[in-house]
Amino acid sequence: MVDLLLPLCVASGFLLGIISGLTPGLHVNNFAAILLALSSALMAAGLSPYHMAAIILSASISQTFFDCIPAIFVGAPDSDTALTVLPGHRLMLDGRGIEAVRLSALGSAGSVLVALALVLPLSLAFSSYYELVMKYVGVLLLAIALLMVKTEEGPRIEGQGSLVHWKYKALAAGLFLTSGLLGVFAFSREDQLVSPLGLEPQVLLPLLSGIFGASSLLLSLSGGAELPEQRDTEIKVPSMDLARSTFFGGLGGSVVAWIPGVSPSVASLCTRLGAPTSAEEFLVSISGVNTANALFSLVALYVIGRPRSGAAAAIQELMALDQNILVQMIMVIIAVAVASYLCVIGTARATAKAISRVNYRLLCYLVLAVLAAMSLLFCGWFGLFIFFLSTLVGLIAPVAGIQRTHAMGVLMLPLILYYL
């Protein structure tokens, strides 16, 4: 018997993912919580737990395609797209915002193929060695942090001494520790975050919005940046480099989905250290991490029985997964990924056309106000204080002339301390 409700549910989830992706501060987890709260009424209306799970899964996939648009065009990140701001916003300021979205969509779509190829080997590996991997997560993250510092060279300026790179390594280590201590401070006082609207506090919202969002906007304002015309430029990155970046992104997202507490942004650092050498390649990898992570969160739920994302946790609340349902869910993921890839480029063109008509300085001020307001509404006055501190920390890297990715210590150091 043909299930006529399933396509409608998938389409509904697809649209919810677009809304959450295009709205800074809004995450698919919010929709998942609402669906769980309304589950009794929805089932009384004829929906099954499987239909509701399909809605949540579809939303989680389409969001990973569309959430690059606010990160690229207005510099407003969420916890999964924090690093997208770095190369994406830079390309937008060069008039290549549409190309940046196309690169992101390519990375997301390609990572689905990579992740599908890795489902069987990674499932077998983690089902056998999961406890051993968890035992050394802290050591692995510490090694990544040290490698990040080691690879920092700073800007290449003629006339500098041969040992100047040590200065930049020291600055990178200082930024990692400073941002990390800010993260420890924020997470240890998470209970002090109280939303005046009764919303669930999200400590990552003020932390990442300040470090990677507000600081970038302040730099644009201080430099008197004008928004250039957004041209529909072609991707000039060699095919092999794109394939390599897509593979590393898909691999990073597939692996990190098994590890609790480790966000896709942390996995993105691994891809930066592994494959990408340019802003374009980095953007492809980051986007691939997010989409592969969303897919493998479902696989991890089936293999080890533990949810590794808000969407997976909601699906676990609704139903038990078996092999047949997992295969059907993967087919839903493929369909949503194809639809998202086809639609996100058109959305980027419309966004570029609309944004070219506004005053860019006014837009920066407006987005700054929105980020501050979201920090206040979601996390209260203490959240606004964290937003202010994180914005100051986010300014360290460009002033010091080092990579802003070292500020991911805000997530990595608390995890290192927890797992060690």
Helices and strands as residue ranges (DSSP letters): H 5-22, H 28-37, H 39-44, H 49-66, H 68-73, G 82-84, H 85-93, H 97-135, H 137-150, H 164-188, G 190-192, H 204-208, I 209-214, H 215-222, H 239-256, H 264-274, H 279-304, H 310-318, H 323-355, H 360-394, H 396-400, G 404-408, H 409-419
